[in-house]
Structure formats: C-alpha cells, structure tokens
Amino acid sequence: FTLPTPLNDSKGTVSDIITVSASTSDGASPSAQSRKINVTGGAGTLKSGDFIKFSNHTKVYMLTIDTNLDGSSVDAVHLYPPLIKSVSGATITYDNVQIKAVPVEKAFEYSIGVANEIVWEQQFREVV
C-alpha cells in the first residue's frame, strides 16, 4: 500500500541531483544511526518537514532543519529518524517521495461529522 500525501514535493526550491558525501571533519558521517549527513550538488533549499529517500534503501526520512544548497560546496542535512544504514554515495529523492505502509491492525474507527462527512482513522506502519 503506498500512501499518497499532499507533502510529496519539497516545500523549498531544490533542484538537480543531490549526492551524499563521505564522512568529513565536522562529524557528519553517512553511517547507520547518523542524524546529520553531508551532501553535495543540488541547488536551492530543502525545508524542515520535507520527506527524503535515499537511492540505496526505501526508508523515508524527514528533514529537521532547513538546508541551503549552493551546488558547489558540502552542505549539512539534518534528518529524523536516524539512518538505518550507511548512505555514502547515495543520491537523494526529494520530490514524489512515496511511503509504503501496511495497516497496524485490522480495526479502524470512523465517525460522521458535519454535512454527513465521514472521518476515517486507521494506524499504519512504514514498510522498509
């Protein structure tokens, strides 16, 4: 099940290919459990709350701080949750990020609101 989301495009002005750099002196290692990584390439901005995905695995991450990309230097990207694996050399998808998910339970809740609108609620978990 792929969750559609209105937040599927970056809220910033980002464009071009963004690639994860190797570990650098500022400690932004692209290894498992990192919350900050360095990237090169790209232009414009990535905004806090944007979803991103790496080319070497399917986990979706959320940015926690705005990042200005100038395309010619190394920039830091802060994300949550921590990385589940190393992403050194991977490219980043920042538009049309799809989240694959399955229901946590079979049960769901619904109610009938104003103007007979149905409000539906169910919990999902991401498939990695």
N, C-alpha and C positions, 0 to 999 in steps of 0.2 A: 504494500500500500504506500503510495507516495503522497505526502501531504502537500497540497497546494498552499501557497502562502502569499499574502499581498506584499510581504517583505522580501520577495525573491530577487530584487535588484538592489545593488548598492545604493544607499542614500546619498553617497558622495558623488564625486565627478571622476572616479577612477576609470582608466582605460589602459589598454595594452597588457602585455604579459608580465606577470609578477612571479619571480622565482625565489625560492628560499635559499639563503646563503648558508655557508658552513659557519661553525661556531666562531665568534670573534672575541676580542679583548673585553667587550662590555658584558660578557656572560650570556648573551642571547643565543643559547645553544638550541638547535632544532631537534633535540633528542626527546625521548619519552619523558613526560612529566613537566616539560617546559611550559611556561605561561607567556613567555616573551621570545620572539624569534626575529632574526634579521632577514630582510628581503632586499632584492634589487629589481630594477625595472619598474614598469608601470608609471603612470603619470596621474596627477590629481589627488583626490583624497578618498580614503576609506573612513567610514564613520562608525563610532561606537554603536553597537547594536546590529551592525551588518553581520550576515552569515557568510562564512567562507568554508571551502572544502579543498583538500589537497589532492593532487593527482595520484598519489600512491596509496590512498585508502578512502573509505566512504564516510567516515565520521564527520559531522558538521560541527563547526566551532563558531562562537560569537565573539566579535571584537569588543574589547572593554575600554579602549581609548581611541580617539581619532588618530589617523596616521596620514601625514602629508607625504606623498611620493613625488620625488623630483626626477626619477628615471636615471640619474647619473651617480647617485651615492647609495650607501646602505641605509635603510630605514628600519625602525623597530615596529613590530606588530605585536600588540598585547591581546591575548585571547583567553577564552574560558569555554569549556573546562581545559585542564592541562592536556597536552598532546598524549595520545595513546601509543604513538610510535614515532620514530625519527622521520623527519620530513626533509632532510637535507637534499637539496637539488630539485625538490618537487615544485610544480607550478601551482598557483592558487586560482580557484574558480571563485568569483565574487558576484556574478550575475546568474540568475536562474539556478540557484543552489536548491537542489531537491533533497528533502528529508524523507528517507524510507523509514516507515514505522509500522508497528503492529499493535493491536489493542492489548492493554494490560489484562483486562478482564472482559468477559462476555457481556456483563451487565452495563447498562448506560442509563442515564437519567434524562428526563425531558420534562418540560412544563409548557403550558400555553400562556403566552404573555398578552400584551395589549394588541388589539386588532387581530386576535387569533394567530399570532406568530408563534411558531414552535421553537423553543430553545432546547437544544440537544447538547448533552455533555458526556464525554467518554474520555478515559485516560489512555494514552498511547506511550510506547517507549520506542526509542530510535533503534533501528537495526543497523549494526555496524559490521 
